[in-house]
Amino acid sequence: MQVEGPPQAGARKLRLLPLLAATYFMVSGGPYDLEDIIGFGGYGYALILLTVLPFLWSFPTALMLGELSSTVPDEGGFYAWVRRAMGPFWGFQEAWLSLAASIFDMAIYPTTFVLYLQHIAPALTHGHRALALELVVVAVAVLWNLRGAASVGEGSVRLWLVAISPFLLLIGAAIYTGLKAGHGHASLAVPPNRNFSTAILVAMWNYMGWDNATTIANEVENPQRNYPRVILLAAVMVMLTYIVPIAAVAWAGIPAEKFSTGAWVDAAHILGGPALALAIVLAGSLDDFGTFSNLTLSYTRLPHALAEDGLLPSVFTKRLRNGSPWVAVLACGLCWALALGFSFERLITIDIVLWGLSMILEFVALVLLRRSEPDLPRPFRIPGPDWVPIVLGLFPAGLALYALYASRSETVAGMPALAFSLLIALAGIPLYLLAKIARDRRSSPQSMREMR
């Protein structure tokens, strides 16, 4: 049974720990999907990249999100911030960029889910069976989300503990192997199939998505206090989750050229035998499922927020009693299912370009809100004068521009990925005009009745 408007007062809200788990999954979920950074850059380059990149990409973004999420804790998150700072046109563009990016982002996790299972059950992941498994991931995540934000967040705490535990064993086995050999003996040389650009893009993708948790502000307990804490804490957790396992397998001496998507399974087999390899496979699959489910929680609140502002049909405002916007959940799930089939690297390229553009708009909104509403209560404020957010925003913006440049070598639908991504971004302009015309038409009969 559905109800319109906000969730009922009795609906459970996300507390600090479930919100932290949900945010962690929206950004990372664990060391899974890092393998291409090692395979294309080598251990030394991967460790430097994963150590430096957070200070240029993650932490500036986390600080920006901490201030905006505590200042404007509205449903729709970044859409609400940009709309308030820059007006409905730019707010719509922000939502469009994020939803368009989600089409490609959400296709990644069912794909890597199958890539992990392929290591132990190749027959199960061959041909049409792979697509069937990917569709199962989408369907189960949609059903879980229909149970509400609290259900997904609380379940994610347990899911995180299960997904990360095999890596604790792998780290221990890697350290023991290195000590047994007398010293760490992994080569820090660049692997023969080096591709630094791909390594950078994969690292950027693994460190992005911090704004996703902000779209569920109405379903979070005390968002002004919890969002800044969660985002900054999650940034540190993700960084350590990436660096420690890579340093451990480097110490154990596994050649970097052996690493590609899903290669943690092979590393586990070398270090701990088939039992640890099986645990990594199952945990990696759970990780991808958990990330997909939590991102479903995030992205589906955008159509609901747009519908509340009249820019989508009112049917998207419908909720279940637990607060889940069920029409938006089902519609988004269908769109993501149709996007399955692109290659991993191609999906990452498009995703980074679109998300990078939306992130630039968020930094602009931060600066403009400080100028237009200086007296707005800010429970968390980036330290320093007003020029500090501008300087902080230059680092992520520069990396987003690098992603635009790097995407020139990828092709999608017979055209460069850069051109493809920009065409998708520019499609937001006519879509806004169409949405505005439709909204005006829907409201005109009501206006005529009022005039009578």
N, C-alpha and C positions, 0 to 999 in steps of 0.2 A: 504494500500500500504506500502511495507516495503523498507527500505534502508539498505545498509550494512555499517559497521563501526560505528563511534560514532554518537550520536544524532545530528540533525541539530543545527546550531548555534542559531537559533531562538527558540529552545525548552526551555520551562520554567524550571528553576532549583529550588531546595529546598532551601528556605531561613531559617533563624535561628529558627523562631517559628514552622513552619511545620516540620523541622528536629527534633526539641525537641519533638514534639508530636509523630512523627514516632518512635523515639528512646524510648520514654516512653512506647508506645504500644509494641515495640519489647521486652522490658524487663518485663513490668508489665501490664499497662492499668488500674489498680485499685486494690482494696483489694480483688477482686474475686479470688477464688482458694486458699485462705489462710486457709480455714476452717479446713482442716485436721491437720494443725499445732496446732490449739486450741484443736481439738478433741483428738489428740494423746498425746499432751504434757501438756494441761491445760493453763490457762491464764498467770500465772506467767512465766512458761517456754517459752511460745510463745513470750512474751514481751522481755524477756532477750535475746532469740535467735535472734529475729528480730532487736534488738538494737545492739548486739555485732557482728553478722555475717557480716553486711556491712563493718566493719573496717578490717575484715580478708578476705573477699571474693569480695565485690563490689568495695570499694575504691582503693585497690591495682590494681585491673583490670582496673578501670576507669583511673587511672594515667598512666598505661602502654598504654592504648588505646589512651589517649590524646596525648602522645608523638609520638607514631607511626603513628597515623592518620594525624597529622600535618606535620610529617617528610616525609612520603611517601603517599600522598593523591591520590593513584591510584585506578582505578576500580578493584574490587575484594578484596579490603581492606586487611584483614588478610592473604589471599592467596598471595597477592603481597608482603607483608612484609616478610613472611617466605621464599618465593621464592627468594627474593633479598638477604636475610641474609644467607640462607642455601642451595640454589640451587633448581632446578626444581623437584627433587625427593621429598624433604620434603615439597615443596610448594604444590605438588599434594596431599600428605598425609594430609596436613592441610585442603585442599578443600574437600577431601574425608570424613574426620572425620566430618566436618561441614554438608556436604550434607547427610551423613548417619544419623547423629543426627537429621537432619530436618525431616526425614521420620517418626521418632517417636515423635519428638516435635510437628510437625504440625498435628498429629492425635489427640493431646490432646484437642485443642481448639474447633473443631466441637463436640467432645465428651462432654466437659463441657457446650457447647452451649445447647445441648440437655438436660443435667442434670438440668440446670436452668429452661428451659421451662417445664420440667417434674413436677415442683412444682405447676404450674397453669393449665397445659393441659396434664395430664398423658396419655389420650387416643391418643393424637397427637404424643407422643413420645414412643409409645409401638411397639415392634417388628420391622418389616421392615420399619415402618414410621420413626423410629429413624435414621436408615441408610440413608433414603431418605433426611431427614433434614440435616444430616452431609454432604451429597453430594451437597446439595444446597449451603451450606456455602462455600465449596471449589469452586464451579462454579462461584458464585457471586464475590468472592475475586479475582479469576483469571480474570474475565471480568473487574473489577475495575482496576487491575494492567495493563491491556492492554491500559488503558487511560494515563499511564505514572506516573513517580515518583512524579511530582508536584501535580497531581490530588490526589494521595493517601495521600501525606503529608498534603496538605491543607484541605482535607476532614477529616483527623484525628484530626485536631484541634477542629473542631465542634463535632466530634464523642466523643472526650475526655470530652468535657464540658457536653455533654448529659450523658455519662456513669458515671461520678463522681458525678453529682448533687444529685441523690437519697441518696448517702452516706452522703452528708452534712446534709440532713434532718434526716437520721438515727442517725448520731452523736448527733445532737441537741436533738432528742427524747430520746436517751440513757442518755444524761447528765440530762435532765429534770426528767427522771424516777429515776435516782440515787439520785438526790436532793430531790425529792418528798418522797423517802423512808427514808430520813434523813441522809443517808451516802451510799457510795458504798458498796454493800453487796454481791458481787460475790465471790465465793469460789476460792481461789488460789490453792486448792488441785489438785493433779494429778488425771485425770479421770480414771475410772476403766479399760478402754480398752487402757491403755497407751502404746505407742510405740515410744520411743524417737528417734530411728533411722529413722523411717518414717517421723517424724516431722522435723528432721534435713534435710533430703533429699528434702522434699517439700519446706522448707525454702530456701535451696540452689537453687532449680529450680526457685523459685519466684524472686531470686536475680541475675539470670544469663542472658546472652544474650547481654551484653553491646557492643560486637564487631559487632553485626549484621548490625548496621547502616553504618559501614565503607565500606561495599561492593559497595555502590552507590556513591562513591566519585566524579565520573565524572558528576553526576547529582545534585551536591550540590554547592550552591553559596559560594565562598570563604571558601573551606574546611579547610585550614590551621588555620583559625581563629575560625570557627564555631564548628568544631568537639570537641576540648578540652572544650569549654564552655558548649556545649550541654551535653556531657557525664558526666561531674562533676555536672552540675545542675540537670540532670535527676536522678543521684544517690541520691541526697538529697531529691528530690521530691518523689521518690519511697519509701524511708525509712519512710518519714512522712505519706505517703498514707497508709502504712501498720500498723504503730504503733498506730496512733490516733484512727481509728475505733475500733481496738481490745481493747484498753484501755477504750473506751467509753462503749462498750457492757459489759466489765468486771465490770465497775462501775454500770451499770444498773442491774446486778445480774443474767444474763442468764447463766444457768449451762453450763460448758465447754463440758460435755459429749453429749450435743445436737448438737454439731458442727461436720458436715462432709461436703463433697463437695455439694455446693448449699444451705448450712444452713443459709447463710445471708438472704435468703428469709423468713425463719421461724423467725429469729430474728426481721426482719422488721415488720412481722405480729404481733409479740408480742408487739413491741414498738410503732408502728404507724398504725396498722390495715391493712386491705386488700389492700387499695390504695397504701400504701408505699411498701407493699410486691410485688404488681404488677410492680411498678416502678423499684424495685431492679431486678426483673426477666428480664424485658425488657432491663435495662441498663447492666445487666450481660451478656445477650446474645449479645448486641452490643459490649461490651468489648471483648468478645472472637472473634467476627467477626473482630473487629479492629485489634486485635493482630495477627490473622491469615493473614489478608490482608497486614499488614506492614512487617511481616516476609516473606511473598511471595515476597515483594519488595526486601528484602535482599538476600534471598537464591538464587533467580533466576539469580542474577548477577554472581554467581560463575560458572555455566556452560558456560556463555558467555565469562568470563575471561579465562577459560580453553580452549575454542575453539579458542580464539585469539592467544593463545600460541601453538596451533596445537594439544592439548591433547584431544580434542573432535572434531567431524566432524564440518566442517565450517558452516553448516546450523545453528548452535547455535549462530553464530555471527550476524544473521539477526535481525534488529530492525525495529520498526515502526518509523514514523517521529517524534513522541513525545519522542523517546528514549527507549521505552519499548522493551526488548529482547523477542519478542513474542514467538519464538520457545521454548526458555528456560522456559518461563512462562507456556506454555501449557504442556510441558513435565513434569515439576515439579508438576503441579497440578494433572496430571494423576497418578504419583507415590504416592503422598500424599493420593489421594482417595483410592488407593489400600491398604494403611496401616491402614485404619479405622478398629476398632474392638478390640484393646487391652484395658486392664483395665488402669485406670488413674495412679495408683501407679507403675505399671509395665512400663508404658511409661516413667514416670519420671526417674526411675532407669537407664534405658538404655540411655536416653537423657543426664543425668548428666555425666555418665561415658564417653561417646563419646565427649561431649563438653568440659569436663575437660581435656581430653588428648589434644584437639586442643588448649585450652587456655595455657597449659604448653609450647607448641611449640611457641606460640606468645611471652611469656616471654623470651624464649631462643633467639628468633629473636631480641628482644629489646636489650639484652646484647651483642649479636654478632654484631649488627649494630653499637653499640657504639664503639666497638673495631675495626671493619673493616673500618668504615666510620666516624671517629670522627669529621671530618670537615663538615659533611652533615648539612645543615641548619635545625635547630630544633626550629620552632616558639614557641612550648611548650616543656619544658624539665622538667622531674622529678627532683625536687631540691635535692642537695646533691651530694656526690661523686658517682663513677660508681658502687660501691658495693650496693648502696641503692636499685636499681631495683632487684638485686638478693635476698636481704632480703624480699622485698615486694612480690616477686614471690613465696617464700616458703610457705606463708599462703594459697593462693589459691591452690597451688600444694598439700599441705598437706590435704586440704579438698577434693580435687579430688581423692586422694588416699583413703581417708575415704569412699568416695562413692563407689570406687572399692571394698573395704572390705565389706561394707554394702550390696552390691548387691549379695553377695554369697547366701543369703537366698531366693532370688526370682528365679523363674524358667520361662523360655521362650522356647517354642518349645521342651519341655522335657529335657532341660539342664539348669544349673545355669545361671542367667542373666549375671553374671560376665564373664563366658566362652562365652556366646552368644555375649556380647559386644566386647570382645577381638577378637573374630573371625571376627566380622564385621570390626574392626579396622585393623587387619592384612590383610584383603582382599584388602586393598589399595595398597599393594606391587605388587601382580600379576596384578592388574588393571592398575597400572602405567606402568608396562612392556608392557602390551597389548596396552595401549594408545601410548606409545613411538614407538612400532613396527608399529602401524597403521599410525602414523604421518610420520615415515620414508618412508613408502610405498607410502603415498600420495605425498610426496615431491620428490621421486626419478624420476618419469617421467619428472617433471619440470627440475630437475638437468640434466637429459640426454639431453633435448632439448637445455639447455643453453650450454652444452658441444659441441653440434653440431654447 
